[in-house]
Amino acid sequence: MRSLRWIAVLMLPGAAHAAPARPPQPPISDALPIEGLEPGGEIEARADGDLNGDGDNDTVFVVSGPDARTVHVVLSYRTGVDMGHRPAGQFKLEPDPLGPAGLTIGKGVLTIKDLTGGTTALSATYRYRAVTTKDGPRMRLIGLDATVYSRTYAHDGNEMSWNVATGDTITTLLKVTGTGEDRSYDKLYTRKFKRPVRIVYMENTPGAEEELVGVTKAK
């Protein structure tokens, strides 16, 4: 239902119109994401840039509500007689942020950095590229990094870097060292290996902590 709500918002008058010869079209206005908000929701973060290589601005924003945080991607499009924006993907972030999500667009890659949790924190970085499919434009996951650690060095941690496009994966143990205010993490037992390459679209983005636990427990 929420996906249909955003599609309806993007199809409001002004979201698409005849395309005159002019410079690159601007990103969606601030009003469009706001009009799609449900009670208690707010725009946590937003970034604009070219994700699909057409020279026009695309938009990524995070909607934060009382019970959920959702990333939305809106890509620009042009035809011979029309231009506008259309939804290209969404997925839910963890609901307990330690600050707003970080969104950047560079060289056609969307990077999302998110820190969640409490004393024990999960730092997750997601990377996506826009691809064309038979169902239209979609966002493909190409990288996922995750770190679980104690913000007070109360226990050891683990980190993972997974290149989803190639399968290359690196895991490392974060071992608490030192005492008192001198505590820190040493990186030990780094392991490099290949995982099967698979296509993962934004809607099917796996949980960062679940992936980290899965690969660190694997033999």
Backbone hydrogen bonds in HBPLUS format (Angstrom, degrees):
<---DONOR---> <-ACCEPTOR-->    atom                        ^
c    i                          cat <-CA-CA->   ^        H-A-AA   ^      H-
h    n   atom  resd res      DA  || num        DHA   H-A  angle D-A-AA Bond
n    s   type  num  typ     dist DA aas  dist angle  dist       angle   num
A0005-ARG N   A0001-MET O   2.97 MM   4  6.23 146.8  2.09 143.4 153.1     1
A0006-TRP N   A0002-ARG O   3.05 MM   4  6.42 155.0  2.12 151.8 156.5     2
A0007-ILE N   A0003-SER O   3.03 MM   4  6.31 159.4  2.08 150.5 156.5     3
A0008-ALA N   A0004-LEU O   2.97 MM   4  6.14 156.7  2.02 146.7 152.6     4
A0009-VAL N   A0005-ARG O   3.05 MM   4  6.34 150.4  2.14 142.8 150.9     5
A0010-LEU N   A0006-TRP O   2.97 MM   4  6.24 159.9  2.01 153.4 157.8     6
A0011-MET N   A0007-ILE O   3.13 MM   4  6.33 132.3  2.37 140.7 152.6     7
A0011-MET N   A0008-ALA O   3.26 MM   3  5.20 135.5  2.47  93.7 105.6     8
A0012-LEU N   A0009-VAL O   3.11 MM   3  5.41 162.7  2.14 112.8 114.9     9
A0015-ALA N   A0012-LEU O   2.97 MM   3  5.74 164.7  2.00 148.9 151.4    10
A0017-HIS N   A0083-MET O   2.93 MM  66  5.66 146.9  2.04 154.1 164.4    11
A0083-MET N   A0017-HIS O   3.00 MM  66  5.66 130.1  2.25 142.1 155.3    12
A0032-LEU N   A0029-SER O   3.31 MM   3  5.79 139.7  2.49 108.0 115.9    13
A0035-GLU N   A0031-ALA O   2.87 MM   4  6.02 150.6  1.96 152.7 160.3    14
A0036-GLY N   A0033-PRO O   3.16 MM   3  5.34 138.9  2.34  99.4 110.7    15
A0037-LEU N   A0034-ILE O   3.11 MM   3  5.32 166.3  2.13 110.6 114.7    16
A0041-GLY N   A0038-GLU O   2.94 MM   3  5.49 153.9  2.01 148.0 147.6    17
A0042-GLU N   A0064-SER O   2.84 MM  22  5.35 140.1  2.00 143.1 156.2    18
A0064-SER N   A0042-GLU O   2.82 MM  22  5.35 168.2  1.83 164.6 166.8    19
A0044-GLU N   A0062-VAL O   2.76 MM  18  5.34 147.2  1.86 154.5 162.7    20
A0062-VAL N   A0045-ALA O   2.91 MM  17  5.25 155.6  1.97 144.1 146.8    21
A0047-ALA N   A0060-VAL O   2.83 MM  13  5.30 151.1  1.91 155.3 160.5    22
A0060-VAL N   A0047-ALA O   2.87 MM  13  5.30 159.8  1.91 161.3 166.2    23
A0049-GLY N   A0058-ASP O   2.98 MM   9  5.24 154.0  2.05 138.0 145.1    24
A0058-ASP N   A0049-GLY O   2.64 MM   9  5.24 160.4  1.68 131.0 138.2    25
A0059-THR N   A0074-VAL O   2.92 MM  15  5.20 170.5  1.93 156.8 160.0    26
A0074-VAL N   A0059-THR O   2.81 MM  15  5.20 166.8  1.82 167.2 168.7    27
A0061-PHE N   A0072-HIS O   3.01 MM  11  5.45 158.4  2.06 151.2 158.1    28
A0072-HIS N   A0061-PHE O   2.83 MM  11  5.45 156.9  1.88 163.1 171.1    29
A0063-VAL N   A0070-THR O   2.83 MM   7  5.22 161.6  1.87 155.2 154.2    30
A0070-THR N   A0063-VAL O   2.85 MM   7  5.22 159.6  1.90 148.3 153.4    31
A0065-GLY N   A0068-ALA O   2.79 MM   3  5.33 162.4  1.82 169.6 175.1    32
A0093-LEU N   A0069-ARG O   2.82 MM  24  5.41 155.1  1.89 144.3 152.8    33
A0071-VAL N   A0091-PHE O   2.81 MM  20  5.41 167.5  1.83 167.7 164.0    34
A0091-PHE N   A0071-VAL O   3.19 MM  20  5.41 141.6  2.35 131.0 140.7    35
A0073-VAL N   A0089-GLY O   2.91 MM  16  5.27 150.9  1.99 163.5 158.5    36
A0088-ALA N   A0073-VAL O   2.85 MM  15  5.48 160.7  1.89 150.3 148.1    37
A0075-LEU N   A0086-ARG O   2.89 MM  11  5.48 148.8  1.99 165.7 155.4    38
A0086-ARG N   A0075-LEU O   2.82 MM  11  5.48 155.1  1.88 152.1 159.5    39
A0077-TYR N   A0084-GLY O   2.92 MM   7  5.53 140.8  2.08 145.3 143.3    40
A0084-GLY N   A0077-TYR O   3.08 MM   7  5.53 154.8  2.14 145.8 147.6    41
A0079-THR N   A0082-ASP O   2.72 MM   3  5.08 159.5  1.76 159.4 155.1    42
A0117-GLY N   A0096-ASP O   2.94 MM  21  5.65 153.1  2.01 154.8 161.8    43
A0098-LEU N   A0115-LEU O   2.81 MM  17  5.63 161.1  1.85 152.9 147.3    44
A0102-GLY N   A0113-LYS O   2.78 MM  11  4.86 170.1  1.79 151.2 154.4    45
A0113-LYS N   A0102-GLY O   2.85 MM  11  4.86 161.0  1.89 141.5 148.0    46
A0104-THR N   A0111-THR O   3.03 MM   7  5.28 154.1  2.10 150.2 156.1    47
A0111-THR N   A0104-THR O   2.90 MM   7  5.28 169.3  1.91 158.1 160.8    48
A0106-GLY N   A0109-VAL O   3.04 MM   3  5.36 160.9  2.08 146.4 150.4    49
A0109-VAL N   A0106-GLY O   3.02 MM   3  5.36 159.3  2.06 112.6 119.3    50
A0110-LEU N   A0128-TYR O   2.93 MM  18  5.10 163.0  1.96 147.0 151.5    51
A0128-TYR N   A0110-LEU O   2.88 MM  18  5.10 151.1  1.97 143.5 152.5    52
A0112-ILE N   A0126-TYR O   2.83 MM  14  5.07 161.8  1.86 150.6 156.2    53
A0126-TYR N   A0112-ILE O   2.83 MM  14  5.07 159.3  1.87 147.6 154.1    54
A0114-ASP N   A0124-ALA O   2.85 MM  10  5.30 161.5  1.89 159.9 164.3    55
A0124-ALA N   A0114-ASP O   2.87 MM  10  5.30 171.4  1.88 161.4 164.4    56
A0116-THR N   A0122-LEU O   2.98 MM   6  5.31 164.2  2.01 147.3 151.9    57
A0122-LEU N   A0116-THR O   2.84 MM   6  5.31 162.4  1.87 147.8 152.1    58
A0118-GLY N   A0120-THR O   3.07 MM   2  5.13 170.7  2.07 130.8 130.2    59
A0151-ARG N   A0119-THR O   2.75 MM  32  5.38 176.9  1.75 172.9 172.0    60
A0121-ALA N   A0149-TYR O   2.85 MM  28  5.61 154.5  1.91 167.1 172.6    61
A0149-TYR N   A0121-ALA O   3.10 MM  28  5.61 157.0  2.16 150.4 157.6    62
A0123-SER N   A0147-THR O   2.83 MM  24  5.08 166.1  1.85 153.6 157.5    63
A0147-THR N   A0123-SER O   2.84 MM  24  5.08 143.5  1.97 144.7 154.7    64
A0125-THR N   A0145-ASP O   2.90 MM  20  5.02 160.0  1.94 143.3 145.4    65
A0145-ASP N   A0125-THR O   2.90 MM  20  5.02 162.3  1.93 146.2 152.2    66
A0127-ARG N   A0143-GLY O   2.93 MM  16  4.87 149.0  2.02 148.2 143.4    67
A0142-ILE N   A0127-ARG O   2.79 MM  15  5.57 170.9  1.80 145.5 148.7    68
A0129-ARG N   A0140-ARG O   2.97 MM  11  5.33 150.3  2.06 143.3 151.5    69
A0140-ARG N   A0129-ARG O   2.76 MM  11  5.33 169.9  1.77 163.9 161.7    70
A0131-VAL N   A0138-ARG O   2.80 MM   7  5.48 164.2  1.83 164.3 169.0    71
A0138-ARG N   A0131-VAL O   2.88 MM   7  5.48 161.1  1.92 158.1 163.9    72
A0133-THR N   A0136-GLY O   3.04 MM   3  5.06 151.1  2.13 119.6 128.6    73
A0136-GLY N   A0133-THR O   2.94 MM   3  5.06 163.5  1.96 111.4 114.3    74
A0202-MET N   A0139-MET O   2.79 MM  63  5.44 147.0  1.90 160.9 161.8    75
A0141-LEU N   A0200-VAL O   2.75 MM  59  5.52 165.3  1.77 168.1 173.4    76
A0164-VAL N   A0142-ILE O   2.95 MM  22  4.75 120.8  2.31 108.8 119.3    77
A0144-LEU N   A0162-TRP O   2.92 MM  18  5.20 158.4  1.96 149.6 156.5    78
A0162-TRP N   A0144-LEU O   2.93 MM  18  5.20 152.6  2.01 136.1 144.7    79
A0146-ALA N   A0160-MET O   2.93 MM  14  5.25 157.4  1.98 142.9 148.8    80
A0160-MET N   A0146-ALA O   2.75 MM  14  5.25 149.1  1.84 157.3 165.8    81
A0148-VAL N   A0158-ASN O   2.94 MM  10  5.54 159.2  1.98 161.9 168.6    82
A0158-ASN N   A0148-VAL O   3.04 MM  10  5.54 146.8  2.16 147.3 157.7    83
A0153-TYR N   A0150-SER O   3.21 MM   3  4.86 167.2  2.23 100.3 103.4    84
A0157-GLY N   A0174-LEU O   2.80 MM  17  4.65 162.4  1.83 137.3 143.3    85
A0174-LEU N   A0157-GLY O   2.77 MM  17  4.65 171.4  1.78 133.0 130.5    86
A0159-GLU N   A0172-THR O   2.98 MM  13  5.35 152.9  2.05 153.8 159.2    87
A0172-THR N   A0159-GLU O   2.99 MM  13  5.35 151.8  2.07 147.3 150.0    88
A0161-SER N   A0170-ILE O   2.85 MM   9  5.17 149.4  1.94 149.3 157.3    89
A0170-ILE N   A0161-SER O   2.88 MM   9  5.17 151.7  1.96 144.0 153.3    90
A0163-ASN N   A0168-ASP O   2.81 MM   5  5.23 175.3  1.81 170.5 169.4    91
A0166-THR N   A0163-ASN O   3.25 MM   3  5.63 133.5  2.48 104.9 115.5    92
A0167-GLY N   A0163-ASN O   2.66 MM   4  5.41 147.1  1.77 158.7 169.3    93
A0195-ARG N   A0167-GLY O   2.72 MM  28  4.50 148.1  1.82 119.9 131.0    94
A0169-THR N   A0193-PHE O   2.84 MM  24  5.41 150.7  1.92 170.4 176.8    95
A0193-PHE N   A0169-THR O   2.99 MM  24  5.41 159.8  2.03 150.9 156.5    96
A0171-THR N   A0191-ARG O   2.95 MM  20  5.29 156.7  2.01 147.7 155.4    97
A0191-ARG N   A0171-THR O   2.86 MM  20  5.29 158.3  1.91 152.2 158.7    98
A0173-LEU N   A0188-LEU O   2.93 MM  15  5.14 161.4  1.97 166.5 161.8    99
A0188-LEU N   A0173-LEU O   2.86 MM  15  5.14 166.3  1.88 151.0 155.8   100
A0175-LYS N   A0186-ASP O   2.79 MM  11  5.07 163.1  1.82 158.2 156.6   101
A0186-ASP N   A0175-LYS O   2.82 MM  11  5.07 162.4  1.85 143.0 148.1   102
A0177-THR N   A0184-SER O   2.87 MM   7  5.49 157.7  1.92 154.9 156.8   103
A0184-SER N   A0177-THR O   2.95 MM   7  5.49 148.4  2.05 150.9 158.2   104
A0182-ASP N   A0179-THR O   2.96 MM   3  5.41 146.0  2.08 141.8 140.3   105
A0183-ARG N   A0180-GLY O   3.32 MM   3  5.85 160.8  2.36 117.7 118.0   106
A0204-ASN N   A0201-TYR O   2.81 MM   3  5.47 147.7  1.91 121.4 131.4   107
A0205-THR N   A0202-MET O   3.06 MM   3  5.16 160.4  2.10 118.3 116.2   108
A0211-GLU N   A0207-GLY O   3.03 MM   4  6.24 159.2  2.07 152.7 157.8   109
A0212-LEU N   A0208-ALA O   3.02 MM   4  6.23 158.5  2.06 146.7 152.9   110
A0213-VAL N   A0209-GLU O   2.89 MM   4  6.11 166.2  1.91 154.9 158.0   111
A0214-GLY N   A0210-GLU O   2.95 MM   4  6.08 157.5  2.00 144.2 151.0   112
A0215-VAL N   A0211-GLU O   3.04 MM   4  6.29 161.2  2.08 153.8 156.6   113
A0216-THR N   A0212-LEU O   3.04 MM   4  6.12 155.3  2.11 150.7 157.6   114
A0217-LYS N   A0213-VAL O   3.11 MM   4  6.09 141.1  2.26 143.3 151.5   115
